[in-house]
Amino acid sequence: MVLLTLIVLLFLSPSMTYALDNVTLKLDSIEQQGWSFEGVTLSLSDLSEATQQLRSTIQYLRLPEPFDHIKLFDLQCSDFSWGNDEIHCRKGQLSIQSSSLPLNAVAVSFHIDQDSSQIALDDMPVAGGRLSVSAVIKQDNWSLVAKGTGLDIKTIAKLQPDVGSAIQSGTLSFSMTSSGQGGEVKTLSLNTALERLSAQSQDGRFALENLSLNMSLKAEPGDEAWRWLSQLNLTGGALYSDPLYLDFTEQPATVAAAGFWQQAKQQILLDYLLIQQPGVAELRADARISYRNAWSIEYAQLFLSTQNLESLSAIYLSPYFAGTALEGLSIKGHMDADVVLKDQSIESVRVKSDSLGLDDTKQRLSIKKGQGTFHWTTREEAHLPSWFSWEQLTIYRLPMGPAKLIFEARTNAIELLTKTRFPLLDGYLRVDKFKWLTKENDEPDFYFEGAVRNVSLAQLSEALDWAPLSGTLSGNIPGVDYINGKLTVDGELLIRVFDGEVRLKDLAASGFLTDFPQVYAQLEFDRLDLGQLTQTFKTGMIEGRLSGFVRDLYLENWKPVSFYAWLGTPENDDSRHRISQKAVENLTTFGGGATDIVSKTFLQLFETFSYEKLGIGCYLSDGVCQVMALEATEQGYYIVKGGGLPRIDVMGYNPRIDWNVLLERLQRISATDDVVIE
């Protein structure tokens, strides 16, 4: 239309100059809203011939951004004619001097008559590639066809400096057709292909590496909205969006979408969205999206299906687990999930899984052959029970047999609906009540009631890599609270072991599922059989009974930091009291002392000895054990006080022992069966 305007001016302007065979028009400037021409020259030659020559030169062309850097516009037409209200340019060349997209000697042709205009620019060298454009205008209707091959994306991106600074390399090829009426677009069809696209944001949190993709888009207006259909194929290269890294060479993906764009309502209706990544997952969705004030999802439904949770979790979940309590978790199996969003918030979730497996490199949690259906909703009137079962569940190396949980999940709470038994080491853990409650801007709370019955201590010690124990673990758990990250157990656990009883009271823990758990507890020991106990821990045979306590026990990362403990012969113990040579030597090593001279002579003559009572205690603080014993002497203290024949006394002389040194001594005691007596 600009060219037509100039030609009309050429023939109507009163200031034009006629030569014998030439016509020339010169204008200082032409201005319209949004653009202006300066230094315009338009000339026709060979007017007496059947075809003429046309040349139009514009010294400076000012257009809206991003086409605002054109310094020279030069059009020449060697086969030009007009007549019968028609203008033809069959052999034209166009040159543009521009700092962004320069063109030199581009083939151009056009035709203008009273009803229509046509223009074609063929095989233009643009941005290291080739570009062809053709347009037809007929009365108020128009159509446009454009095709580009091998265009350098970095060069094109310089038109937008904010984007261009992030582009490093890549090529673009495309084909586009469009039609419309007046200022309205009626149809749009676009196919693009990007090859080896590389880019990186300034902060390094987003990057593309040799990305290859192709995209198709079709759009047309309806009565009240535009309808579009699009597909995107990601076939190579990689995308990094902190913390995700997606390798499309190994796992290509496709994205298909269709919907309506309601411009008047400032709303997008997504009929369907289909994202497929073979071998990983498939996601389907429909949504209603508003951009009236800000972008918001008014309503959406999402359906996720995967037959390979292992790949899905490795790609899309594990990066978010890094540096959290979930680091090291891997998931496998099948899963289908439905999610409903309303007003930017999740309204309901349904997850169905089978053949579910979970492993943890830190051996905190493991599930084999899990399956179930999980329902969660914010609707108060909805009561949808969920369930989950497994063949085997392992928590901190403690294996639990097959079990099934039935529960209800709501806006901020999960509650167990039925009592459940978990088979555990020839016994069971019974859960009578369980409730989980989330709190805004605070740690979640949970409450638990249950019992432990007849759990094998032999299997428990083997599972936890302890010294072999015998007996069973039983007890009621009236209440367990988890508040502000701290676990508190009401009541006591009764452990029947070594023909006696151990009571665990006031158990509390914080950081339970982290790398730095902290545990608090009180323990009481009642009449343990020393014969069974010493045989288990290889400390040398001692016969008799043992009672005592550990008060204010505090562990960090399962290692003692402080406690006050006492273990000794109970009052009125009428059992046989005998002690072996090995036990005497080990107790002597423990206390850093020795037997008396008489007792030492007896050690060479007898294998076992009689004693009246024994006792040892420790107050641990700041890495030092303050030792307590039966009775103080001028030089030390009694660990074992002899009685009967042959009798033996064992003395200790170090009242303060480094805790780590003491642990090393105890490890040496339990690691050898050899005793040397001199």
Secondary structure, DSSP 8 states (H G I E B T S, - for coil): -HHHHHHHHHHH-TT-EE-SSEEEEEEEEEEETTEEEEEEEEEEE-TTSSSEEEEEEEEEEE-STTS--EEEEEEEEEEEEEETTEEEEEEEEEEEEESSS-EEEEEEEEEEESSEEEEEEEEEEETTEEEEEEEEEETTEEEEEEEEEEEEHHHHHTTSHHHHTTEEEEEEEEEEEEEEETTEEEEEEEEEEEEEEEEE-TTSSEEEEEEEEEEEEEEEE-SSSEEEEEEEEEEEEEEEETTEEEETTTS-EEEEEEEEEETTTTEEEEEEEEEEETTTEEEEEEEEEE-SSS-EEEEEEEEEEES-HHHHIIIIIHHHHTTSTTTTEEEEEEEEEEEEEETTEEEEEEEEEEEEEEEETTSSEEEEEEEEEEEEES-TT---EEEEEESEEEETTEEE-SEEEEEEE-SSEEEE-S-EEEEETTEEEEEEEEEEEEETTEEEEEEEEEEEEEEEHHHHHHHTT-S---EEEEEEEEEEEEETTEEEEESEEEEEETTEEEEEEEEEEESTTSSS-EEEEEEEEEEEEHHHHHHHHTS--EESEEEEEEEEEEEETTEEEEEEEEEE--TT--S--EEEHHHHHHHHHHHT--B-HHHHHHHTT-SEEEEEEEEEEEEEETTEEEEEESEE-SS-EEEEEE-SSSB--EEE--SEEEHHHHHHHHHHHHH-------
